[in-house]
Amino acid sequence: MQAPFSTFSTFRQTLAAAPSTDVRAVAGAQERNRQLTKPPGALGRLEDLAIWYAGWRGDPQPQINAPQVIVFAGNHGVCAQGVSAFPPEVTVQMVANFEHGGAAINQLSKAFGAKMDVYPLDLDIPTNDFTVGPAMSEGDCVAALQTGWNAVDPEADLLVTGEMGIGNTTSAAAISAALLGGEAGDWTGRGTGVDDDGLARKTDVVAKGLALHQNRDALEVLRCLGGRELAGMAGAIAAARHHRIPVILDGFICSAAALTLAKTADGALDHTVAGHLSAEGAHRRLLNALEKEPLLQLGLRLGEGSGGALAIGVLQGAIACHSGMATFAEAGVSDG
C-alpha cells in the first residue's frame, strides 16, 4: 500500500484517523490470562505485554510469526560542524555491511526470526546544516516519511525500526529539546564517543539549531532539525499503526523520531513499547516524557535497531506463555 499522504497536512490527517486497539480482543486476552496455570500476576510485565499485543492484533490468543526489522540510513550536513567521532563516509560503509549481513543488527534479526530490510535515503545528498537553515524542505521530509510508510510489510506482525546516520544523535538531541524544553546540554550526549571538546561543540551546535528554529510544531521540528532516517522511522511507525502492527522502539534516536508523532496526534504511540534504555544520557528523560518503561537495560549505544531487535525475544516469550500455556481446565489443575 502506498503512503496515503503527500504533505504534512495530509500526514497529520492520516495520524488522526489511525485505528485504536481492539477492546474485545483485550477483554478476551485478559480473560484468558486469568485462566492460565499460574498464580495471578506471576509473569509480571509479560502478562501486560501479551494483552497489549493481543489488542493491537485483534486476537485474544495471538502468535508472532513474521517480525520485521527496518534500518533507515541518512547523512547529515551538520556533521561539518565536527559533532561526531566518525566521518560521514561511515554511513555508506555500514549500509554495505548491513546489506552483506555483517552487522550486529543482522545477527539479532536472524536470531529472533525477523525479516530485515535496509533503506539508504539519498546518502549522496546530506541534509542541510541545521545551524544555518532547515535540514530539509517539506517535500524532502515527506518523501522520507513516505519511504518509511511504504517499507512496512502489511503482513508483518511486529516491527522494529533502526537507523544509521553519522551525526544523528545531534539531530535527536535537538528534536527532543525543541519539543520537550530544557537547555541543549540537557539533551546532548557523547553519541559515538566524542571527547569533551567534541561534546562542547555538539552542545553548541544543538543550541544554535534551537535558536534558529523556534516555535514550530512537531513535523516542522522534524523537518528543520531532523534527518531523512528519522523521518523514515516516523513514517514506518505511523504505517505500523495503520496496519495494526505493534512496534518495539529502539534507542534515543528512534525515540526522538517517535516523539514527533506523539506531539502531532494524541495517542500516536499507543501501539509501541520501548525496547531498551540506551547508554545515551538523555534517553531516560525522553522515555519518561513518552511514558514508556523500557523492557531491557543493557548499556547499549549502537543504534541500528539493535536494542529493539533484542527485545523481540521478550515479546516472543510473553506471547508464547500467553497463547501456549494451558488453562486450569485444560490441564486439570485446581485453581483454588
DRENDO-1510 file (C-alpha; in Angstrom, 1 decimal, always signed):
<recs>
REC; n; res; u; v; w
REC; 1; MET; +0.0; +0.0; +0.0 .
REC; 2; GLN; +1.4; +3.4; -1.0 .
REC; 3; ALA; +1.5; +6.1; +1.6 .
REC; 4; PRO; -1.9; +7.9; +1.8 .
REC; 5; PHE; -0.3; +11.4; +2.2 .
REC; 6; SER; +1.7; +13.8; +0.2 .
REC; 7; THR; +2.0; +16.8; +2.5 .
REC; 8; PHE; +2.4; +17.5; +6.2 .
REC; 9; SER; -1.3; +18.4; +6.4 .
REC; 10; THR; -2.4; +15.1; +4.9 .
REC; 11; PHE; +0.1; +13.2; +7.1 .
REC; 12; ARG; -1.5; +14.9; +10.2 .
REC; 13; GLN; -4.9; +13.8; +8.9 .
REC; 14; THR; -3.6; +10.2; +8.5 .
REC; 15; LEU; -2.3; +10.1; +12.0 .
REC; 16; ALA; -5.6; +11.5; +13.4 .
REC; 17; ALA; -7.5; +8.7; +11.6 .
REC; 18; ALA; -5.3; +5.9; +12.8 .
REC; 19; PRO; -7.1; +2.9; +14.3 .
REC; 20; SER; -7.3; +2.1; +18.0 .
REC; 21; THR; -6.7; -1.1; +20.0 .
REC; 22; ASP; -9.4; -3.8; +19.7 .
REC; 23; VAL; -11.2; -3.7; +23.1 .
REC; 24; ARG; -12.9; -7.1; +22.5 .
REC; 25; ALA; -9.5; -8.7; +21.9 .
REC; 26; VAL; -8.1; -7.0; +25.0 .
REC; 27; ALA; -11.0; -8.3; +27.1 .
REC; 28; GLY; -10.6; -11.8; +25.7 .
REC; 29; ALA; -6.9; -11.8; +26.4 .
REC; 30; GLN; -7.5; -10.6; +29.9 .
REC; 31; GLU; -10.0; -13.4; +30.5 .
REC; 32; ARG; -7.6; -16.0; +29.1 .
REC; 33; ASN; -4.8; -14.6; +31.3 .
REC; 34; ARG; -7.0; -15.2; +34.3 .
REC; 35; GLN; -7.4; -18.8; +33.4 .
REC; 36; LEU; -3.8; -19.8; +32.7 .
REC; 37; THR; -2.0; -22.2; +35.0 .
REC; 38; LYS; -0.1; -19.7; +37.2 .
REC; 39; PRO; -0.8; -17.5; +40.2 .
REC; 40; PRO; -2.3; -14.2; +39.2 .
REC; 41; GLY; +0.3; -11.7; +38.1 .
REC; 42; ALA; +3.1; -14.3; +38.4 .
REC; 43; LEU; +4.5; -13.5; +35.0 .
REC; 44; GLY; +4.6; -9.8; +35.8 .
REC; 45; ARG; +5.0; -7.4; +32.9 .
REC; 46; LEU; +4.9; -10.3; +30.4 .
REC; 47; GLU; +1.2; -10.6; +31.1 .
REC; 48; ASP; +0.6; -6.9; +30.3 .
REC; 49; LEU; +2.7; -7.1; +27.2 .
REC; 50; ALA; +0.7; -10.1; +25.9 .
REC; 51; ILE; -2.6; -8.4; +26.5 .
REC; 52; TRP; -1.3; -5.2; +24.8 .
REC; 53; TYR; -0.1; -7.1; +21.8 .
REC; 54; ALA; -3.4; -9.1; +21.6 .
REC; 55; GLY; -5.4; -5.8; +21.4 .
REC; 56; TRP; -3.4; -4.5; +18.5 .
REC; 57; ARG; -3.5; -7.7; +16.6 .
REC; 58; GLY; -7.3; -8.2; +17.3 .
REC; 59; ASP; -6.7; -11.7; +18.6 .
REC; 60; PRO; -7.0; -12.7; +22.2 .
REC; 61; GLN; -4.7; -15.7; +21.6 .
REC; 62; PRO; -2.1; -14.3; +19.1 .
REC; 63; GLN; +1.1; -15.6; +17.7 .
REC; 64; ILE; +4.3; -13.8; +16.5 .
REC; 65; ASN; +5.3; -15.3; +13.2 .
REC; 66; ALA; +6.6; -12.5; +11.0 .
REC; 67; PRO; +8.6; -9.8; +12.8 .
REC; 68; GLN; +10.2; -7.1; +10.6 .
REC; 69; VAL; +13.3; -5.0; +11.3 .
REC; 70; ILE; +13.8; -2.0; +9.1 .
REC; 71; VAL; +17.0; +0.1; +9.1 .
REC; 72; PHE; +16.9; +3.6; +7.6 .
REC; 73; ALA; +20.2; +5.4; +6.8 .
REC; 74; GLY; +20.8; +9.1; +6.1 .
REC; 75; ASN; +23.6; +11.6; +6.1 .
REC; 76; HIS; +23.6; +14.9; +8.0 .
REC; 77; GLY; +25.0; +18.2; +6.8 .
REC; 78; VAL; +25.6; +19.3; +10.4 .
REC; 79; CYS; +28.5; +16.8; +10.5 .
REC; 80; ALA; +30.6; +19.6; +9.0 .
REC; 81; GLN; +30.5; +21.2; +12.5 .
REC; 82; GLY; +32.5; +18.3; +14.0 .
REC; 83; VAL; +29.8; +16.7; +16.0 .
REC; 84; SER; +30.8; +13.1; +15.6 .
REC; 85; ALA; +33.8; +10.9; +16.3 .
REC; 86; PHE; +33.3; +9.3; +12.8 .
REC; 87; PRO; +33.2; +10.8; +9.3 .
REC; 88; PRO; +30.0; +10.7; +7.2 .
REC; 89; GLU; +31.6; +8.1; +4.9 .
REC; 90; VAL; +30.9; +5.5; +7.6 .
REC; 91; THR; +27.2; +5.7; +6.9 .
REC; 92; VAL; +27.7; +4.4; +3.4 .
REC; 93; GLN; +30.2; +1.8; +4.6 .
REC; 94; MET; +27.8; +0.5; +7.3 .
REC; 95; VAL; +24.9; +0.2; +4.8 .
REC; 96; ALA; +27.1; -2.1; +2.7 .
REC; 97; ASN; +27.8; -4.1; +5.9 .
REC; 98; PHE; +24.1; -4.4; +6.6 .
REC; 99; GLU; +23.4; -5.5; +3.0 .
REC; 100; HIS; +26.1; -8.2; +3.3 .
REC; 101; GLY; +24.8; -9.4; +6.6 .
REC; 102; GLY; +27.8; -8.4; +8.7 .
REC; 103; ALA; +26.4; -6.1; +11.4 .
REC; 104; ALA; +25.1; -6.7; +14.8 .
REC; 105; ILE; +21.5; -6.0; +13.7 .
REC; 106; ASN; +21.8; -8.7; +11.1 .
REC; 107; GLN; +22.7; -11.3; +13.7 .
REC; 108; LEU; +20.0; -10.2; +16.1 .
REC; 109; SER; +17.3; -10.1; +13.4 .
REC; 110; LYS; +18.3; -13.7; +12.4 .
REC; 111; ALA; +18.4; -14.8; +16.0 .
REC; 112; PHE; +14.8; -13.8; +16.5 .
REC; 113; GLY; +13.4; -14.8; +13.1 .
REC; 114; ALA; +12.9; -11.3; +11.8 .
REC; 115; LYS; +13.0; -10.2; +8.2 .
REC; 116; MET; +15.4; -7.4; +7.9 .
REC; 117; ASP; +15.3; -4.6; +5.3 .
REC; 118; VAL; +17.7; -1.6; +4.7 .
REC; 119; TYR; +16.7; +1.7; +3.2 .
REC; 120; PRO; +19.5; +4.2; +2.4 .
REC; 121; LEU; +18.0; +7.6; +1.9 .
REC; 122; ASP; +19.9; +9.8; -0.6 .
REC; 123; LEU; +23.2; +9.2; +1.1 .
REC; 124; ASP; +25.0; +11.3; -1.6 .
REC; 125; ILE; +22.8; +14.3; -0.6 .
REC; 126; PRO; +23.3; +15.1; +3.1 .
REC; 127; THR; +20.6; +17.2; +4.8 .
REC; 128; ASN; +21.4; +20.9; +5.2 .
REC; 129; ASP; +23.4; +22.1; +8.2 .
REC; 130; PHE; +20.6; +23.0; +10.6 .
REC; 131; THR; +22.6; +25.8; +12.2 .
REC; 132; VAL; +22.3; +27.8; +9.0 .
REC; 133; GLY; +18.9; +26.7; +7.7 .
REC; 134; PRO; +16.3; +24.0; +7.8 .
REC; 135; ALA; +17.7; +20.5; +7.4 .
REC; 136; MET; +15.1; +19.5; +4.8 .
REC; 137; SER; +12.3; +21.0; +2.7 .
REC; 138; GLU; +8.8; +19.8; +3.4 .
REC; 139; GLY; +9.0; +17.8; +0.2 .
REC; 140; ASP; +12.2; +16.0; +1.2 .
REC; 141; CYS; +10.8; +15.3; +4.7 .
REC; 142; VAL; +7.5; +14.0; +3.3 .
REC; 143; ALA; +9.4; +11.8; +0.8 .
REC; 144; ALA; +11.3; +10.2; +3.7 .
REC; 145; LEU; +8.1; +9.7; +5.6 .
REC; 146; GLN; +6.6; +8.0; +2.6 .
REC; 147; THR; +9.6; +5.8; +2.2 .
REC; 148; GLY; +9.2; +4.7; +5.8 .
REC; 149; TRP; +5.5; +4.1; +5.4 .
REC; 150; ASN; +6.0; +2.0; +2.2 .
REC; 151; ALA; +8.8; +0.0; +3.8 .
REC; 152; VAL; +6.4; -1.7; +6.2 .
REC; 153; ASP; +5.2; -5.1; +5.2 .
REC; 154; PRO; +1.5; -5.3; +5.9 .
REC; 155; GLU; +1.9; -9.0; +6.6 .
REC; 156; ALA; +4.4; -8.3; +9.4 .
REC; 157; ASP; +3.1; -8.9; +13.0 .
REC; 158; LEU; +5.8; -6.9; +14.8 .
REC; 159; LEU; +8.1; -4.1; +13.8 .
REC; 160; VAL; +11.4; -2.7; +14.9 .
REC; 161; THR; +12.8; +0.4; +13.3 .
REC; 162; GLY; +16.5; +1.2; +13.4 .
REC; 163; GLU; +18.9; +3.8; +11.9 .
REC; 164; MET; +22.3; +4.5; +10.7 .
REC; 165; GLY; +23.5; +8.1; +10.2 .
REC; 166; ILE; +26.7; +9.7; +11.4 .
REC; 167; GLY; +25.6; +12.8; +13.4 .
REC; 168; ASN; +22.1; +11.7; +14.1 .
REC; 169; THR; +22.3; +11.9; +17.9 .
REC; 170; THR; +22.8; +15.6; +17.3 .
REC; 171; SER; +19.5; +15.8; +15.5 .
REC; 172; ALA; +17.8; +13.6; +18.1 .
REC; 173; ALA; +19.0; +15.9; +20.9 .
REC; 174; ALA; +17.8; +19.0; +19.0 .
REC; 175; ILE; +14.4; +17.5; +18.3 .
REC; 176; SER; +14.0; +16.4; +21.9 .
REC; 177; ALA; +15.0; +19.8; +23.3 .
REC; 178; ALA; +12.7; +21.6; +20.8 .
REC; 179; LEU; +9.7; +19.6; +21.7 .
REC; 180; LEU; +10.2; +18.9; +25.4 .
REC; 181; GLY; +12.1; +22.0; +26.5 .
REC; 182; GLY; +15.3; +22.4; +28.5 .
REC; 183; GLU; +18.7; +23.5; +27.6 .
REC; 184; ALA; +20.8; +22.0; +24.8 .
REC; 185; GLY; +23.2; +20.5; +27.4 .
REC; 186; ASP; +20.3; +18.6; +29.0 .
REC; 187; TRP; +19.8; +16.5; +25.8 .
REC; 188; THR; +23.2; +16.3; +24.2 .
REC; 189; GLY; +25.4; +13.3; +24.8 .
REC; 190; ARG; +28.5; +11.7; +23.5 .
REC; 191; GLY; +26.8; +9.6; +20.8 .
REC; 192; THR; +29.5; +7.5; +19.2 .
REC; 193; GLY; +32.0; +8.6; +21.8 .
REC; 194; VAL; +33.1; +12.2; +21.2 .
REC; 195; ASP; +35.6; +13.6; +23.7 .
REC; 196; ASP; +35.0; +16.6; +26.0 .
REC; 197; ASP; +35.8; +19.1; +23.3 .
REC; 198; GLY; +33.6; +17.3; +20.8 .
REC; 199; LEU; +30.7; +17.3; +23.3 .
REC; 200; ALA; +31.1; +21.0; +23.8 .
REC; 201; ARG; +31.0; +21.6; +20.1 .
REC; 202; LYS; +28.0; +19.3; +19.7 .
REC; 203; THR; +26.1; +21.1; +22.5 .
REC; 204; ASP; +26.8; +24.4; +20.9 .
REC; 205; VAL; +25.5; +23.2; +17.6 .
REC; 206; VAL; +22.3; +22.0; +19.2 .
REC; 207; ALA; +21.9; +25.3; +20.9 .
REC; 208; LYS; +22.4; +27.2; +17.6 .
REC; 209; GLY; +19.8; +25.0; +15.9 .
REC; 210; LEU; +17.3; +25.6; +18.7 .
REC; 211; ALA; +17.8; +29.3; +18.5 .
REC; 212; LEU; +17.3; +29.4; +14.7 .
REC; 213; HIS; +14.2; +27.1; +14.6 .
REC; 214; GLN; +11.9; +28.3; +17.4 .
REC; 215; ASN; +8.2; +27.9; +17.9 .
REC; 216; ARG; +7.5; +25.2; +15.4 .
REC; 217; ASP; +5.1; +22.2; +15.5 .
REC; 218; ALA; +6.4; +18.7; +15.7 .
REC; 219; LEU; +6.6; +18.0; +11.9 .
REC; 220; GLU; +8.3; +21.3; +11.3 .
REC; 221; VAL; +10.8; +20.4; +14.1 .
REC; 222; LEU; +11.5; +17.1; +12.3 .
REC; 223; ARG; +11.9; +19.0; +9.0 .
REC; 224; CYS; +14.2; +21.7; +10.4 .
REC; 225; LEU; +16.3; +19.7; +12.9 .
REC; 226; GLY; +16.0; +16.1; +11.8 .
REC; 227; GLY; +17.3; +13.8; +9.1 .
REC; 228; ARG; +15.9; +11.5; +6.4 .
REC; 229; GLU; +16.4; +8.4; +8.5 .
REC; 230; LEU; +14.5; +9.9; +11.5 .
REC; 231; ALA; +11.6; +10.8; +9.1 .
REC; 232; GLY; +11.8; +7.3; +7.7 .
REC; 233; MET; +11.4; +5.8; +11.1 .
REC; 234; ALA; +8.5; +8.1; +11.9 .
REC; 235; GLY; +6.8; +7.1; +8.7 .
REC; 236; ALA; +7.2; +3.4; +9.4 .
REC; 237; ILE; +5.9; +3.7; +12.9 .
REC; 238; ALA; +2.9; +5.5; +11.6 .
REC; 239; ALA; +2.3; +2.8; +8.9 .
REC; 240; ALA; +2.5; +0.1; +11.5 .
REC; 241; ARG; -0.3; +1.7; +13.5 .
REC; 242; HIS; -2.4; +1.8; +10.2 .
REC; 243; HIS; -1.8; -1.9; +9.8 .
REC; 244; ARG; -2.3; -2.7; +13.5 .
REC; 245; ILE; +1.3; -3.9; +13.8 .
REC; 246; PRO; +2.8; -3.4; +17.3 .
REC; 247; VAL; +6.2; -1.6; +17.4 .
REC; 248; ILE; +9.2; -2.0; +19.6 .
REC; 249; LEU; +11.1; +1.3; +19.7 .
REC; 250; ASP; +14.8; +1.2; +19.7 .
REC; 251; GLY; +17.1; +3.8; +21.4 .
REC; 252; PHE; +17.4; +7.6; +21.7 .
REC; 253; ILE; +17.3; +8.4; +18.0 .
REC; 254; CYS; +14.3; +6.2; +17.3 .
REC; 255; SER; +12.5; +7.6; +20.4 .
REC; 256; ALA; +13.2; +11.1; +19.2 .
REC; 257; ALA; +11.6; +10.3; +15.8 .
REC; 258; ALA; +8.7; +8.7; +17.6 .
REC; 259; LEU; +8.3; +11.8; +19.7 .
REC; 260; THR; +7.4; +13.8; +16.6 .
REC; 261; LEU; +4.4; +11.5; +16.1 .
REC; 262; ALA; +3.4; +11.8; +19.8 .
REC; 263; LYS; +3.4; +15.5; +19.6 .
REC; 264; THR; +1.4; +15.5; +16.3 .
REC; 265; ALA; -1.5; +13.3; +17.4 .
REC; 266; ASP; -2.6; +12.2; +20.9 .
REC; 267; GLY; -2.1; +8.5; +21.5 .
REC; 268; ALA; +0.0; +8.1; +18.3 .
REC; 269; LEU; +2.4; +5.8; +20.1 .
REC; 270; ASP; -0.1; +3.6; +21.9 .
REC; 271; HIS; +0.9; +0.7; +19.7 .
REC; 272; THR; +4.5; +0.9; +20.7 .
REC; 273; VAL; +6.7; -0.2; +23.6 .
REC; 274; ALA; +10.3; +0.9; +24.4 .
REC; 275; GLY; +12.7; -2.0; +23.7 .
REC; 276; HIS; +15.5; -0.8; +25.9 .
REC; 277; LEU; +17.2; +2.1; +27.8 .
REC; 278; SER; +20.3; +3.1; +25.9 .
REC; 279; ALA; +23.5; +4.4; +27.4 .
REC; 280; GLU; +22.8; +7.8; +25.8 .
REC; 281; GLY; +22.3; +10.0; +28.8 .
REC; 282; ALA; +19.1; +11.8; +27.7 .
REC; 283; HIS; +17.2; +8.6; +26.7 .
REC; 284; ARG; +15.7; +8.0; +30.1 .
REC; 285; ARG; +14.3; +11.6; +30.2 .
REC; 286; LEU; +12.9; +11.1; +26.7 .
REC; 287; LEU; +11.3; +7.8; +27.6 .
REC; 288; ASN; +9.8; +9.4; +30.7 .
REC; 289; ALA; +8.2; +12.1; +28.6 .
REC; 290; LEU; +6.8; +9.4; +26.3 .
REC; 291; GLU; +5.6; +7.5; +29.4 .
REC; 292; LYS; +7.4; +4.3; +28.2 .
REC; 293; GLU; +9.2; +1.9; +30.5 .
REC; 294; PRO; +12.0; +0.1; +28.7 .
REC; 295; LEU; +12.0; -3.7; +28.5 .
REC; 296; LEU; +15.7; -4.0; +28.8 .
REC; 297; GLN; +18.6; -2.0; +30.2 .
REC; 298; LEU; +21.9; -3.4; +28.9 .
REC; 299; GLY; +24.1; -0.3; +28.3 .
REC; 300; LEU; +23.7; -0.5; +24.6 .
REC; 301; ARG; +24.5; +2.6; +22.4 .
REC; 302; LEU; +25.0; +1.0; +19.0 .
REC; 303; GLY; +21.8; +2.1; +17.2 .
REC; 304; GLU; +20.8; +0.1; +14.1 .
REC; 305; GLY; +17.7; -1.1; +15.9 .
REC; 306; SER; +19.8; -3.5; +18.0 .
REC; 307; GLY; +18.2; -2.9; +21.3 .
REC; 308; GLY; +14.7; -3.1; +19.8 .
REC; 309; ALA; +15.6; -6.3; +18.0 .
REC; 310; LEU; +16.9; -7.9; +21.2 .
REC; 311; ALA; +13.6; -7.1; +22.9 .
REC; 312; ILE; +11.7; -9.1; +20.2 .
REC; 313; GLY; +12.7; -12.1; +22.3 .
REC; 314; VAL; +11.0; -10.6; +25.4 .
REC; 315; LEU; +7.7; -10.1; +23.5 .
REC; 316; GLN; +8.0; -13.6; +21.9 .
REC; 317; GLY; +8.3; -15.0; +25.4 .
REC; 318; ALA; +5.3; -13.1; +26.6 .
REC; 319; ILE; +3.2; -14.3; +23.6 .
REC; 320; ALA; +4.5; -17.9; +23.9 .
REC; 321; CYS; +3.3; -18.1; +27.5 .
REC; 322; HIS; +0.0; -16.3; +27.0 .
REC; 323; SER; -1.1; -18.2; +23.9 .
REC; 324; GLY; +0.7; -21.6; +24.6 .
REC; 325; MET; +0.1; -22.2; +28.2 .
REC; 326; ALA; -2.7; -24.5; +29.3 .
REC; 327; THR; -5.7; -23.1; +31.2 .
REC; 328; PHE; -6.5; -24.7; +34.6 .
REC; 329; ALA; -9.4; -26.5; +33.0 .
REC; 330; GLU; -7.3; -27.9; +30.1 .
REC; 331; ALA; -4.6; -29.0; +32.5 .
REC; 332; GLY; -6.9; -30.5; +35.1 .
REC; 333; VAL; -5.3; -28.3; +37.7 .
REC; 334; SER; -7.4; -26.8; +40.6 .
REC; 335; ASP; -7.4; -23.0; +40.5 .
REC; 336; GLY; -8.3; -22.8; +44.2 .
</recs>
